Structures are given as C-alpha cells and as structure tokens.
Amino acid sequence: MQYGTEQQAVNTMIVQGAGFDHIEDYIDSLQLPSEQLSALWLLAWAEATDPASRRRMVAEILASFP
C-alpha cells in the first residue's frame, strides 16, 4: 500500500464521520515511517475532532509531562 492510499483512507474515514479513536487505531496499525504516521495523525486530529476534543487532548498530553 502506498502512502497516498493511507491518506485517502484517513480522509474517507473523516468524511464518513468516524471517531478519532477509530482513525487512530487504523493509523497505529500501519507500517510506515514515523514521519508519515505523524502526518496522518495530525490530519486526523485536525479534521476529525471538534475544538473541544482537541483542547482536551492537548491538555491530556501536556498533563503527562512532569
């Protein structure tokens, strides 16, 4: 599978209203270089989540740092 195919799959899931957790599980299952996985995750995060969810996720990530 080529990287463009994975991006198209993520875009399709976003358009279909898939939950971020479902999209993230898909991305986690891929065997791609970390930079490509990060790009797909960022696409999903930016497009598939509402602003409140994005704020909550950022807060959770920041809270995990000492």
PDBQT receptor file of N, H, CA, C and O in Angstrom, charges set to zero:
ATOM      1  N   MET A   1       0.848  -1.187   0.000  1.00  0.00    +0.000 N 
ATOM      2  CA  MET A   1       0.000   0.000   0.000  1.00  0.00    +0.000 C 
ATOM      3  C   MET A   1       0.888   1.243   0.000  1.00  0.00    +0.000 C 
ATOM      4  O   MET A   1       1.866   1.306   0.745  1.00  0.00    +0.000 OA
ATOM      5  N   GLN A   2       0.565   2.202  -0.805  1.00  0.00    +0.000 N 
ATOM      6  H   GLN A   2      -0.229   2.151  -1.411  1.00  0.00    +0.000 HD
ATOM      7  CA  GLN A   2       1.347   3.424  -0.865  1.00  0.00    +0.000 C 
ATOM      8  C   GLN A   2       0.802   4.441   0.133  1.00  0.00    +0.000 C 
ATOM      9  O   GLN A   2      -0.350   4.366   0.559  1.00  0.00    +0.000 OA
ATOM     10  N   TYR A   3       1.666   5.396   0.494  1.00  0.00    +0.000 N 
ATOM     11  H   TYR A   3       2.602   5.457   0.147  1.00  0.00    +0.000 HD
ATOM     12  CA  TYR A   3       1.288   6.409   1.477  1.00  0.00    +0.000 C 
ATOM     13  C   TYR A   3       0.030   7.157   1.069  1.00  0.00    +0.000 C 
ATOM     14  O   TYR A   3      -0.811   7.442   1.923  1.00  0.00    +0.000 OA
ATOM     15  N   GLY A   4      -0.128   7.486  -0.209  1.00  0.00    +0.000 N 
ATOM     16  H   GLY A   4       0.555   7.255  -0.902  1.00  0.00    +0.000 HD
ATOM     17  CA  GLY A   4      -1.324   8.190  -0.669  1.00  0.00    +0.000 C 
ATOM     18  C   GLY A   4      -2.588   7.404  -0.394  1.00  0.00    +0.000 C 
ATOM     19  O   GLY A   4      -3.642   7.984  -0.135  1.00  0.00    +0.000 OA
ATOM     20  N   THR A   5      -2.488   6.084  -0.449  1.00  0.00    +0.000 N 
ATOM     21  H   THR A   5      -1.631   5.613  -0.659  1.00  0.00    +0.000 HD
ATOM     22  CA  THR A   5      -3.634   5.223  -0.168  1.00  0.00    +0.000 C 
ATOM     23  C   THR A   5      -4.050   5.348   1.299  1.00  0.00    +0.000 C 
ATOM     24  O   THR A   5      -5.238   5.408   1.612  1.00  0.00    +0.000 OA
ATOM     25  N   GLU A   6      -3.074   5.385   2.180  1.00  0.00    +0.000 N 
ATOM     26  H   GLU A   6      -2.108   5.336   1.925  1.00  0.00    +0.000 HD
ATOM     27  CA  GLU A   6      -3.377   5.536   3.604  1.00  0.00    +0.000 C 
ATOM     28  C   GLU A   6      -4.002   6.904   3.885  1.00  0.00    +0.000 C 
ATOM     29  O   GLU A   6      -4.933   7.022   4.681  1.00  0.00    +0.000 OA
ATOM     30  N   GLN A   7      -3.476   7.932   3.220  1.00  0.00    +0.000 N 
ATOM     31  H   GLN A   7      -2.720   7.835   2.572  1.00  0.00    +0.000 HD
ATOM     32  CA  GLN A   7      -4.042   9.267   3.396  1.00  0.00    +0.000 C 
ATOM     33  C   GLN A   7      -5.473   9.300   2.896  1.00  0.00    +0.000 C 
ATOM     34  O   GLN A   7      -6.339   9.902   3.531  1.00  0.00    +0.000 OA
ATOM     35  N   GLN A   8      -5.729   8.663   1.773  1.00  0.00    +0.000 N 
ATOM     36  H   GLN A   8      -5.026   8.174   1.257  1.00  0.00    +0.000 HD
ATOM     37  CA  GLN A   8      -7.083   8.605   1.239  1.00  0.00    +0.000 C 
ATOM     38  C   GLN A   8      -8.007   7.861   2.203  1.00  0.00    +0.000 C 
ATOM     39  O   GLN A   8      -9.156   8.258   2.391  1.00  0.00    +0.000 OA
ATOM     40  N   ALA A   9      -7.511   6.787   2.812  1.00  0.00    +0.000 N 
ATOM     41  H   ALA A   9      -6.577   6.464   2.659  1.00  0.00    +0.000 HD
ATOM     42  CA  ALA A   9      -8.316   6.036   3.779  1.00  0.00    +0.000 C 
ATOM     43  C   ALA A   9      -8.669   6.905   4.984  1.00  0.00    +0.000 C 
ATOM     44  O   ALA A   9      -9.805   6.885   5.456  1.00  0.00    +0.000 OA
ATOM     45  N   VAL A  10      -7.701   7.663   5.475  1.00  0.00    +0.000 N 
ATOM     46  H   VAL A  10      -6.777   7.679   5.091  1.00  0.00    +0.000 HD
ATOM     47  CA  VAL A  10      -7.963   8.556   6.614  1.00  0.00    +0.000 C 
ATOM     48  C   VAL A  10      -8.975   9.624   6.208  1.00  0.00    +0.000 C 
ATOM     49  O   VAL A  10      -9.911   9.903   6.958  1.00  0.00    +0.000 OA
ATOM     50  N   ASN A  11      -8.801  10.218   5.044  1.00  0.00    +0.000 N 
ATOM     51  H   ASN A  11      -8.041   9.991   4.435  1.00  0.00    +0.000 HD
ATOM     52  CA  ASN A  11      -9.760  11.223   4.577  1.00  0.00    +0.000 C 
ATOM     53  C   ASN A  11     -11.164  10.644   4.448  1.00  0.00    +0.000 C 
ATOM     54  O   ASN A  11     -12.142  11.299   4.807  1.00  0.00    +0.000 OA
ATOM     55  N   THR A  12     -11.265   9.426   3.939  1.00  0.00    +0.000 N 
ATOM     56  H   THR A  12     -10.470   8.894   3.647  1.00  0.00    +0.000 HD
ATOM     57  CA  THR A  12     -12.568   8.778   3.799  1.00  0.00    +0.000 C 
ATOM     58  C   THR A  12     -13.215   8.575   5.168  1.00  0.00    +0.000 C 
ATOM     59  O   THR A  12     -14.408   8.828   5.338  1.00  0.00    +0.000 OA
ATOM     60  N   MET A  13     -12.428   8.121   6.141  1.00  0.00    +0.000 N 
ATOM     61  H   MET A  13     -11.459   7.916   6.003  1.00  0.00    +0.000 HD
ATOM     62  CA  MET A  13     -12.963   7.925   7.494  1.00  0.00    +0.000 C 
ATOM     63  C   MET A  13     -13.446   9.250   8.076  1.00  0.00    +0.000 C 
ATOM     64  O   MET A  13     -14.483   9.300   8.738  1.00  0.00    +0.000 OA
ATOM     65  N   ILE A  14     -12.698  10.320   7.830  1.00  0.00    +0.000 N 
ATOM     66  H   ILE A  14     -11.856  10.280   7.292  1.00  0.00    +0.000 HD
ATOM     67  CA  ILE A  14     -13.092  11.638   8.334  1.00  0.00    +0.000 C 
ATOM     68  C   ILE A  14     -14.425  12.052   7.722  1.00  0.00    +0.000 C 
ATOM     69  O   ILE A  14     -15.334  12.475   8.437  1.00  0.00    +0.000 OA
ATOM     70  N   VAL A  15     -14.546  11.931   6.403  1.00  0.00    +0.000 N 
ATOM     71  H   VAL A  15     -13.808  11.587   5.822  1.00  0.00    +0.000 HD
ATOM     72  CA  VAL A  15     -15.771  12.320   5.695  1.00  0.00    +0.000 C 
ATOM     73  C   VAL A  15     -16.962  11.497   6.181  1.00  0.00    +0.000 C 
ATOM     74  O   VAL A  15     -18.077  12.008   6.290  1.00  0.00    +0.000 OA
ATOM     75  N   GLN A  16     -16.717  10.229   6.469  1.00  0.00    +0.000 N 
ATOM     76  H   GLN A  16     -15.811   9.815   6.380  1.00  0.00    +0.000 HD
ATOM     77  CA  GLN A  16     -17.790   9.352   6.934  1.00  0.00    +0.000 C 
ATOM     78  C   GLN A  16     -18.121   9.555   8.408  1.00  0.00    +0.000 C 
ATOM     79  O   GLN A  16     -19.051   8.937   8.927  1.00  0.00    +0.000 OA
ATOM     80  N   GLY A  17     -17.364  10.416   9.082  1.00  0.00    +0.000 N 
ATOM     81  H   GLY A  17     -16.608  10.917   8.660  1.00  0.00    +0.000 HD
ATOM     82  CA  GLY A  17     -17.657  10.723  10.477  1.00  0.00    +0.000 C 
ATOM     83  C   GLY A  17     -17.130   9.718  11.478  1.00  0.00    +0.000 C 
ATOM     84  O   GLY A  17     -17.642   9.620  12.594  1.00  0.00    +0.000 OA
ATOM     85  N   ALA A  18     -16.119   8.976  11.092  1.00  0.00    +0.000 N 
ATOM     86  H   ALA A  18     -15.704   9.056  10.186  1.00  0.00    +0.000 HD
ATOM     87  CA  ALA A  18     -15.535   8.004  12.021  1.00  0.00    +0.000 C 
ATOM     88  C   ALA A  18     -14.954   8.734  13.230  1.00  0.00    +0.000 C 
ATOM     89  O   ALA A  18     -14.459   9.856  13.116  1.00  0.00    +0.000 OA
ATOM     90  N   GLY A  19     -15.021   8.091  14.367  1.00  0.00    +0.000 N 
ATOM     91  H   GLY A  19     -15.423   7.180  14.460  1.00  0.00    +0.000 HD
ATOM     92  CA  GLY A  19     -14.458   8.674  15.579  1.00  0.00    +0.000 C 
ATOM     93  C   GLY A  19     -12.945   8.734  15.505  1.00  0.00    +0.000 C 
ATOM     94  O   GLY A  19     -12.311   7.924  14.830  1.00  0.00    +0.000 OA
ATOM     95  N   PHE A  20     -12.374   9.702  16.205  1.00  0.00    +0.000 N 
ATOM     96  H   PHE A  20     -12.889  10.361  16.753  1.00  0.00    +0.000 HD
ATOM     97  CA  PHE A  20     -10.923   9.859  16.198  1.00  0.00    +0.000 C 
ATOM     98  C   PHE A  20     -10.240   8.594  16.680  1.00  0.00    +0.000 C 
ATOM     99  O   PHE A  20      -9.198   8.216  16.144  1.00  0.00    +0.000 OA
ATOM    100  N   ASP A  21     -10.802   7.932  17.677  1.00  0.00    +0.000 N 
ATOM    101  H   ASP A  21     -11.649   8.239  18.112  1.00  0.00    +0.000 HD
ATOM    102  CA  ASP A  21     -10.174   6.719  18.196  1.00  0.00    +0.000 C 
ATOM    103  C   ASP A  21     -10.105   5.623  17.135  1.00  0.00    +0.000 C 
ATOM    104  O   ASP A  21      -9.125   4.880  17.077  1.00  0.00    +0.000 OA
ATOM    105  N   HIS A  22     -11.131   5.518  16.300  1.00  0.00    +0.000 N 
ATOM    106  H   HIS A  22     -11.927   6.122  16.347  1.00  0.00    +0.000 HD
ATOM    107  CA  HIS A  22     -11.130   4.533  15.218  1.00  0.00    +0.000 C 
ATOM    108  C   HIS A  22     -10.046   4.866  14.187  1.00  0.00    +0.000 C 
ATOM    109  O   HIS A  22      -9.323   3.982  13.727  1.00  0.00    +0.000 OA
ATOM    110  N   ILE A  23      -9.946   6.137  13.835  1.00  0.00    +0.000 N 
ATOM    111  H   ILE A  23     -10.534   6.855  14.208  1.00  0.00    +0.000 HD
ATOM    112  CA  ILE A  23      -8.932   6.570  12.870  1.00  0.00    +0.000 C 
ATOM    113  C   ILE A  23      -7.537   6.356  13.450  1.00  0.00    +0.000 C 
ATOM    114  O   ILE A  23      -6.627   5.909  12.751  1.00  0.00    +0.000 OA
ATOM    115  N   GLU A  24      -7.380   6.671  14.712  1.00  0.00    +0.000 N 
ATOM    116  H   GLU A  24      -8.120   7.034  15.279  1.00  0.00    +0.000 HD
ATOM    117  CA  GLU A  24      -6.080   6.495  15.366  1.00  0.00    +0.000 C 
ATOM    118  C   GLU A  24      -5.675   5.025  15.396  1.00  0.00    +0.000 C 
ATOM    119  O   GLU A  24      -4.506   4.700  15.192  1.00  0.00    +0.000 OA
ATOM    120  N   ASP A  25      -6.635   4.133  15.648  1.00  0.00    +0.000 N 
ATOM    121  H   ASP A  25      -7.585   4.397  15.814  1.00  0.00    +0.000 HD
ATOM    122  CA  ASP A  25      -6.347   2.702  15.630  1.00  0.00    +0.000 C 
ATOM    123  C   ASP A  25      -5.864   2.271  14.249  1.00  0.00    +0.000 C 
ATOM    124  O   ASP A  25      -4.933   1.474  14.127  1.00  0.00    +0.000 OA
ATOM    125  N   TYR A  26      -6.504   2.805  13.210  1.00  0.00    +0.000 N 
ATOM    126  H   TYR A  26      -7.260   3.452  13.308  1.00  0.00    +0.000 HD
ATOM    127  CA  TYR A  26      -6.079   2.492  11.841  1.00  0.00    +0.000 C 
ATOM    128  C   TYR A  26      -4.640   2.963  11.618  1.00  0.00    +0.000 C 
ATOM    129  O   TYR A  26      -3.807   2.211  11.113  1.00  0.00    +0.000 OA
ATOM    130  N   ILE A  27      -4.359   4.198  11.992  1.00  0.00    +0.000 N 
ATOM    131  H   ILE A  27      -5.036   4.809  12.403  1.00  0.00    +0.000 HD
ATOM    132  CA  ILE A  27      -3.011   4.743  11.793  1.00  0.00    +0.000 C 
ATOM    133  C   ILE A  27      -1.985   3.918  12.559  1.00  0.00    +0.000 C 
ATOM    134  O   ILE A  27      -0.901   3.637  12.047  1.00  0.00    +0.000 OA
ATOM    135  N   ASP A  28      -2.325   3.531  13.782  1.00  0.00    +0.000 N 
ATOM    136  H   ASP A  28      -3.206   3.759  14.197  1.00  0.00    +0.000 HD
ATOM    137  CA  ASP A  28      -1.413   2.731  14.598  1.00  0.00    +0.000 C 
ATOM    138  C   ASP A  28      -1.118   1.364  13.970  1.00  0.00    +0.000 C 
ATOM    139  O   ASP A  28      -0.081   0.762  14.249  1.00  0.00    +0.000 OA
ATOM    140  N   SER A  29      -2.025   0.881  13.127  1.00  0.00    +0.000 N 
ATOM    141  H   SER A  29      -2.867   1.370  12.901  1.00  0.00    +0.000 HD
ATOM    142  CA  SER A  29      -1.832  -0.438  12.516  1.00  0.00    +0.000 C 
ATOM    143  C   SER A  29      -0.928  -0.399  11.285  1.00  0.00    +0.000 C 
ATOM    144  O   SER A  29      -0.534  -1.446  10.770  1.00  0.00    +0.000 OA
ATOM    145  N   LEU A  30      -0.603   0.790  10.818  1.00  0.00    +0.000 N 
ATOM    146  H   LEU A  30      -0.922   1.640  11.236  1.00  0.00    +0.000 HD
ATOM    147  CA  LEU A  30       0.171   0.930   9.587  1.00  0.00    +0.000 C 
ATOM    148  C   LEU A  30       1.663   0.747   9.823  1.00  0.00    +0.000 C 
ATOM    149  O   LEU A  30       2.182   1.059  10.895  1.00  0.00    +0.000 OA
ATOM    150  N   GLN A  31       2.334   0.242   8.813  1.00  0.00    +0.000 N 
ATOM    151  H   GLN A  31       1.912  -0.011   7.942  1.00  0.00    +0.000 HD
ATOM    152  CA  GLN A  31       3.783   0.070   8.843  1.00  0.00    +0.000 C 
ATOM    153  C   GLN A  31       4.400   1.137   7.939  1.00  0.00    +0.000 C 
ATOM    154  O   GLN A  31       4.786   0.859   6.804  1.00  0.00    +0.000 OA
ATOM    155  N   LEU A  32       4.484   2.355   8.458  1.00  0.00    +0.000 N 
ATOM    156  H   LEU A  32       4.171   2.582   9.380  1.00  0.00    +0.000 HD
ATOM    157  CA  LEU A  32       5.045   3.484   7.720  1.00  0.00    +0.000 C 
ATOM    158  C   LEU A  32       6.124   4.149   8.559  1.00  0.00    +0.000 C 
ATOM    159  O   LEU A  32       6.168   3.955   9.774  1.00  0.00    +0.000 OA
ATOM    160  N   PRO A  33       6.992   4.927   7.932  1.00  0.00    +0.000 N 
ATOM    161  CA  PRO A  33       7.972   5.699   8.705  1.00  0.00    +0.000 C 
ATOM    162  C   PRO A  33       7.253   6.635   9.679  1.00  0.00    +0.000 C 
ATOM    163  O   PRO A  33       6.133   7.077   9.422  1.00  0.00    +0.000 OA
ATOM    164  N   SER A  34       7.901   6.921  10.778  1.00  0.00    +0.000 N 
ATOM    165  H   SER A  34       8.810   6.562  10.988  1.00  0.00    +0.000 HD
ATOM    166  CA  SER A  34       7.267   7.718  11.834  1.00  0.00    +0.000 C 
ATOM    167  C   SER A  34       6.806   9.084  11.338  1.00  0.00    +0.000 C 
ATOM    168  O   SER A  34       5.788   9.593  11.807  1.00  0.00    +0.000 OA
ATOM    169  N   GLU A  35       7.529   9.685  10.403  1.00  0.00    +0.000 N 
ATOM    170  H   GLU A  35       8.356   9.271  10.022  1.00  0.00    +0.000 HD
ATOM    171  CA  GLU A  35       7.121  10.993   9.884  1.00  0.00    +0.000 C 
ATOM    172  C   GLU A  35       5.781  10.902   9.161  1.00  0.00    +0.000 C 
ATOM    173  O   GLU A  35       4.945  11.797   9.288  1.00  0.00    +0.000 OA
ATOM    174  N   GLN A  36       5.573   9.837   8.412  1.00  0.00    +0.000 N 
ATOM    175  H   GLN A  36       6.251   9.109   8.309  1.00  0.00    +0.000 HD
ATOM    176  CA  GLN A  36       4.311   9.667   7.696  1.00  0.00    +0.000 C 
ATOM    177  C   GLN A  36       3.175   9.362   8.660  1.00  0.00    +0.000 C 
ATOM    178  O   GLN A  36       2.059   9.856   8.494  1.00  0.00    +0.000 OA
ATOM    179  N   LEU A  37       3.462   8.550   9.665  1.00  0.00    +0.000 N 
ATOM    180  H   LEU A  37       4.368   8.149   9.800  1.00  0.00    +0.000 HD
ATOM    181  CA  LEU A  37       2.440   8.267  10.680  1.00  0.00    +0.000 C 
ATOM    182  C   LEU A  37       2.046   9.551  11.406  1.00  0.00    +0.000 C 
ATOM    183  O   LEU A  37       0.867   9.782  11.675  1.00  0.00    +0.000 OA
ATOM    184  N   SER A  38       3.035  10.379  11.719  1.00  0.00    +0.000 N 
ATOM    185  H   SER A  38       3.992  10.191  11.501  1.00  0.00    +0.000 HD
ATOM    186  CA  SER A  38       2.757  11.652  12.394  1.00  0.00    +0.000 C 
ATOM    187  C   SER A  38       1.898  12.557  11.517  1.00  0.00    +0.000 C 
ATOM    188  O   SER A  38       0.988  13.224  12.010  1.00  0.00    +0.000 OA
ATOM    189  N   ALA A  39       2.184  12.580  10.235  1.00  0.00    +0.000 N 
ATOM    190  H   ALA A  39       2.924  12.039   9.835  1.00  0.00    +0.000 HD
ATOM    191  CA  ALA A  39       1.401  13.413   9.315  1.00  0.00    +0.000 C 
ATOM    192  C   ALA A  39      -0.048  12.931   9.242  1.00  0.00    +0.000 C 
ATOM    193  O   ALA A  39      -0.974  13.742   9.233  1.00  0.00    +0.000 OA
ATOM    194  N   LEU A  40      -0.245  11.619   9.189  1.00  0.00    +0.000 N 
ATOM    195  H   LEU A  40       0.506  10.959   9.196  1.00  0.00    +0.000 HD
ATOM    196  CA  LEU A  40      -1.610  11.081   9.158  1.00  0.00    +0.000 C 
ATOM    197  C   LEU A  40      -2.338  11.380  10.461  1.00  0.00    +0.000 C 
ATOM    198  O   LEU A  40      -3.514  11.742  10.454  1.00  0.00    +0.000 OA
ATOM    199  N   TRP A  41      -1.630  11.227  11.583  1.00  0.00    +0.000 N 
ATOM    200  H   TRP A  41      -0.674  10.933  11.588  1.00  0.00    +0.000 HD
ATOM    201  CA  TRP A  41      -2.246  11.512  12.879  1.00  0.00    +0.000 C 
ATOM    202  C   TRP A  41      -2.644  12.983  12.954  1.00  0.00    +0.000 C 
ATOM    203  O   TRP A  41      -3.735  13.304  13.426  1.00  0.00    +0.000 OA
ATOM    204  N   LEU A  42      -1.776  13.873  12.496  1.00  0.00    +0.000 N 
ATOM    205  H   LEU A  42      -0.890  13.612  12.113  1.00  0.00    +0.000 HD
ATOM    206  CA  LEU A  42      -2.082  15.297  12.519  1.00  0.00    +0.000 C 
ATOM    207  C   LEU A  42      -3.284  15.611  11.634  1.00  0.00    +0.000 C 
ATOM    208  O   LEU A  42      -4.139  16.411  12.013  1.00  0.00    +0.000 OA
ATOM    209  N   LEU A  43      -3.356  14.993  10.467  1.00  0.00    +0.000 N 
ATOM    210  H   LEU A  43      -2.661  14.344  10.159  1.00  0.00    +0.000 HD
ATOM    211  CA  LEU A  43      -4.510  15.170   9.587  1.00  0.00    +0.000 C 
ATOM    212  C   LEU A  43      -5.783  14.746  10.307  1.00  0.00    +0.000 C 
ATOM    213  O   LEU A  43      -6.772  15.479  10.316  1.00  0.00    +0.000 OA
ATOM    214  N   ALA A  44      -5.754  13.583  10.898  1.00  0.00    +0.000 N 
ATOM    215  H   ALA A  44      -4.951  12.988  10.891  1.00  0.00    +0.000 HD
ATOM    216  CA  ALA A  44      -6.943  13.084  11.605  1.00  0.00    +0.000 C 
ATOM    217  C   ALA A  44      -7.308  13.990  12.768  1.00  0.00    +0.000 C 
ATOM    218  O   ALA A  44      -8.480  14.308  12.973  1.00  0.00    +0.000 OA
ATOM    219  N   TRP A  45      -6.315  14.400  13.520  1.00  0.00    +0.000 N 
ATOM    220  H   TRP A  45      -5.363  14.141  13.353  1.00  0.00    +0.000 HD
ATOM    221  CA  TRP A  45      -6.565  15.254  14.679  1.00  0.00    +0.000 C 
ATOM    222  C   TRP A  45      -7.161  16.590  14.259  1.00  0.00    +0.000 C 
ATOM    223  O   TRP A  45      -8.099  17.084  14.885  1.00  0.00    +0.000 OA
ATOM    224  N   ALA A  46      -6.621  17.163  13.211  1.00  0.00    +0.000 N 
ATOM    225  H   ALA A  46      -5.860  16.762  12.703  1.00  0.00    +0.000 HD
ATOM    226  CA  ALA A  46      -7.073  18.482  12.766  1.00  0.00    +0.000 C 
ATOM    227  C   ALA A  46      -8.456  18.439  12.144  1.00  0.00    +0.000 C 
ATOM    228  O   ALA A  46      -9.225  19.391  12.278  1.00  0.00    +0.000 OA
ATOM    229  N   GLU A  47      -8.780  17.358  11.470  1.00  0.00    +0.000 N 
ATOM    230  H   GLU A  47      -8.155  16.585  11.360  1.00  0.00    +0.000 HD
ATOM    231  CA  GLU A  47     -10.029  17.305  10.708  1.00  0.00    +0.000 C 
ATOM    232  C   GLU A  47     -11.146  16.515  11.374  1.00  0.00    +0.000 C 
ATOM    233  O   GLU A  47     -12.321  16.818  11.167  1.00  0.00    +0.000 OA
ATOM    234  N   ALA A  48     -10.801  15.511  12.168  1.00  0.00    +0.000 N 
ATOM    235  H   ALA A  48      -9.846  15.265  12.337  1.00  0.00    +0.000 HD
ATOM    236  CA  ALA A  48     -11.820  14.597  12.668  1.00  0.00    +0.000 C 
ATOM    237  C   ALA A  48     -12.299  14.904  14.075  1.00  0.00    +0.000 C 
ATOM    238  O   ALA A  48     -13.211  14.246  14.575  1.00  0.00    +0.000 OA
ATOM    239  N   THR A  49     -11.705  15.880  14.711  1.00  0.00    +0.000 N 
ATOM    240  H   THR A  49     -10.964  16.415  14.304  1.00  0.00    +0.000 HD
ATOM    241  CA  THR A  49     -12.113  16.185  16.080  1.00  0.00    +0.000 C 
ATOM    242  C   THR A  49     -12.681  17.593  16.157  1.00  0.00    +0.000 C 
ATOM    243  O   THR A  49     -12.291  18.486  15.405  1.00  0.00    +0.000 OA
ATOM    244  N   ASP A  50     -13.585  17.760  17.056  1.00  0.00    +0.000 N 
ATOM    245  H   ASP A  50     -13.902  17.034  17.667  1.00  0.00    +0.000 HD
ATOM    246  CA  ASP A  50     -14.142  19.093  17.268  1.00  0.00    +0.000 C 
ATOM    247  C   ASP A  50     -13.196  19.884  18.170  1.00  0.00    +0.000 C 
ATOM    248  O   ASP A  50     -12.334  19.300  18.827  1.00  0.00    +0.000 OA
ATOM    249  N   PRO A  51     -13.351  21.204  18.205  1.00  0.00    +0.000 N 
ATOM    250  CA  PRO A  51     -12.418  22.031  19.001  1.00  0.00    +0.000 C 
ATOM    251  C   PRO A  51     -12.326  21.628  20.468  1.00  0.00    +0.000 C 
ATOM    252  O   PRO A  51     -11.237  21.646  21.042  1.00  0.00    +0.000 OA
ATOM    253  N   ALA A  52     -13.439  21.267  21.078  1.00  0.00    +0.000 N 
ATOM    254  H   ALA A  52     -14.323  21.253  20.612  1.00  0.00    +0.000 HD
ATOM    255  CA  ALA A  52     -13.406  20.879  22.492  1.00  0.00    +0.000 C 
ATOM    256  C   ALA A  52     -12.577  19.613  22.681  1.00  0.00    +0.000 C 
ATOM    257  O   ALA A  52     -11.823  19.499  23.647  1.00  0.00    +0.000 OA
ATOM    258  N   SER A  53     -12.715  18.674  21.771  1.00  0.00    +0.000 N 
ATOM    259  H   SER A  53     -13.327  18.766  20.985  1.00  0.00    +0.000 HD
ATOM    260  CA  SER A  53     -11.925  17.440  21.851  1.00  0.00    +0.000 C 
ATOM    261  C   SER A  53     -10.445  17.728  21.659  1.00  0.00    +0.000 C 
ATOM    262  O   SER A  53      -9.603  17.150  22.345  1.00  0.00    +0.000 OA
ATOM    263  N   ARG A  54     -10.125  18.620  20.726  1.00  0.00    +0.000 N 
ATOM    264  H   ARG A  54     -10.809  19.089  20.168  1.00  0.00    +0.000 HD
ATOM    265  CA  ARG A  54      -8.717  18.975  20.515  1.00  0.00    +0.000 C 
ATOM    266  C   ARG A  54      -8.131  19.600  21.768  1.00  0.00    +0.000 C 
ATOM    267  O   ARG A  54      -7.016  19.261  22.164  1.00  0.00    +0.000 OA
ATOM    268  N   ARG A  55      -8.868  20.511  22.399  1.00  0.00    +0.000 N 
ATOM    269  H   ARG A  55      -9.774  20.787  22.077  1.00  0.00    +0.000 HD
ATOM    270  CA  ARG A  55      -8.369  21.142  23.624  1.00  0.00    +0.000 C 
ATOM    271  C   ARG A  55      -8.154  20.101  24.719  1.00  0.00    +0.000 C 
ATOM    272  O   ARG A  55      -7.144  20.136  25.422  1.00  0.00    +0.000 OA
ATOM    273  N   ARG A  56      -9.105  19.172  24.866  1.00  0.00    +0.000 N 
ATOM    274  H   ARG A  56      -9.926  19.143  24.295  1.00  0.00    +0.000 HD
ATOM    275  CA  ARG A  56      -8.995  18.132  25.887  1.00  0.00    +0.000 C 
ATOM    276  C   ARG A  56      -7.779  17.250  25.618  1.00  0.00    +0.000 C 
ATOM    277  O   ARG A  56      -7.033  16.918  26.539  1.00  0.00    +0.000 OA
ATOM    278  N   MET A  57      -7.582  16.872  24.359  1.00  0.00    +0.000 N 
ATOM    279  H   MET A  57      -8.188  17.141  23.611  1.00  0.00    +0.000 HD
ATOM    280  CA  MET A  57      -6.456  16.012  24.016  1.00  0.00    +0.000 C 
ATOM    281  C   MET A  57      -5.130  16.710  24.279  1.00  0.00    +0.000 C 
ATOM    282  O   MET A  57      -4.204  16.097  24.810  1.00  0.00    +0.000 OA
ATOM    283  N   VAL A  58      -5.030  17.978  23.916  1.00  0.00    +0.000 N 
ATOM    284  H   VAL A  58      -5.782  18.476  23.485  1.00  0.00    +0.000 HD
ATOM    285  CA  VAL A  58      -3.799  18.726  24.177  1.00  0.00    +0.000 C 
ATOM    286  C   VAL A  58      -3.566  18.833  25.682  1.00  0.00    +0.000 C 
ATOM    287  O   VAL A  58      -2.438  18.661  26.143  1.00  0.00    +0.000 OA
ATOM    288  N   ALA A  59      -4.602  19.110  26.440  1.00  0.00    +0.000 N 
ATOM    289  H   ALA A  59      -5.518  19.249  26.065  1.00  0.00    +0.000 HD
ATOM    290  CA  ALA A  59      -4.470  19.203  27.893  1.00  0.00    +0.000 C 
ATOM    291  C   ALA A  59      -3.996  17.885  28.487  1.00  0.00    +0.000 C 
ATOM    292  O   ALA A  59      -3.160  17.882  29.391  1.00  0.00    +0.000 OA
ATOM    293  N   GLU A  60      -4.518  16.759  27.990  1.00  0.00    +0.000 N 
ATOM    294  H   GLU A  60      -5.197  16.762  27.255  1.00  0.00    +0.000 HD
ATOM    295  CA  GLU A  60      -4.100  15.450  28.484  1.00  0.00    +0.000 C 
ATOM    296  C   GLU A  60      -2.633  15.170  28.151  1.00  0.00    +0.000 C 
ATOM    297  O   GLU A  60      -1.890  14.627  28.969  1.00  0.00    +0.000 OA
ATOM    298  N   ILE A  61      -2.236  15.546  26.948  1.00  0.00    +0.000 N 
ATOM    299  H   ILE A  61      -2.839  15.987  26.283  1.00  0.00    +0.000 HD
ATOM    300  CA  ILE A  61      -0.836  15.329  26.555  1.00  0.00    +0.000 C 
ATOM    301  C   ILE A  61       0.081  16.189  27.414  1.00  0.00    +0.000 C 
ATOM    302  O   ILE A  61       1.097  15.709  27.916  1.00  0.00    +0.000 OA
ATOM    303  N   LEU A  62      -0.272  17.448  27.580  1.00  0.00    +0.000 N 
ATOM    304  H   LEU A  62      -1.097  17.838  27.172  1.00  0.00    +0.000 HD
ATOM    305  CA  LEU A  62       0.558  18.337  28.387  1.00  0.00    +0.000 C 
ATOM    306  C   LEU A  62       0.617  17.892  29.844  1.00  0.00    +0.000 C 
ATOM    307  O   LEU A  62       1.653  18.026  30.497  1.00  0.00    +0.000 OA
ATOM    308  N   ALA A  63      -0.484  17.369  30.348  1.00  0.00    +0.000 N 
ATOM    309  H   ALA A  63      -1.325  17.261  29.817  1.00  0.00    +0.000 HD
ATOM    310  CA  ALA A  63      -0.517  16.908  31.740  1.00  0.00    +0.000 C 
ATOM    311  C   ALA A  63       0.371  15.682  31.951  1.00  0.00    +0.000 C 
ATOM    312  O   ALA A  63       0.762  15.393  33.082  1.00  0.00    +0.000 OA
ATOM    313  N   SER A  64       0.687  14.972  30.895  1.00  0.00    +0.000 N 
ATOM    314  H   SER A  64       0.369  15.206  29.977  1.00  0.00    +0.000 HD
ATOM    315  CA  SER A  64       1.503  13.770  31.048  1.00  0.00    +0.000 C 
ATOM    316  C   SER A  64       2.984  14.104  31.223  1.00  0.00    +0.000 C 
ATOM    317  O   SER A  64       3.770  13.227  31.584  1.00  0.00    +0.000 OA
ATOM    318  N   PHE A  65       3.378  15.348  30.976  1.00  0.00    +0.000 N 
ATOM    319  H   PHE A  65       2.740  16.060  30.683  1.00  0.00    +0.000 HD
ATOM    320  CA  PHE A  65       4.774  15.742  31.163  1.00  0.00    +0.000 C 
ATOM    321  C   PHE A  65       4.995  16.158  32.609  1.00  0.00    +0.000 C 
ATOM    322  O   PHE A  65       4.138  16.797  33.219  1.00  0.00    +0.000 OA
ATOM    323  N   PRO A  66       6.170  15.783  33.162  1.00  0.00    +0.000 N 
ATOM    324  CA  PRO A  66       6.455  16.144  34.570  1.00  0.00    +0.000 C 
ATOM    325  C   PRO A  66       6.638  17.631  34.753  1.00  0.00    +0.000 C 
ATOM    326  O   PRO A  66       6.881  18.091  35.868  1.00  0.00    +0.000 OA
TER     327      PRO A  66
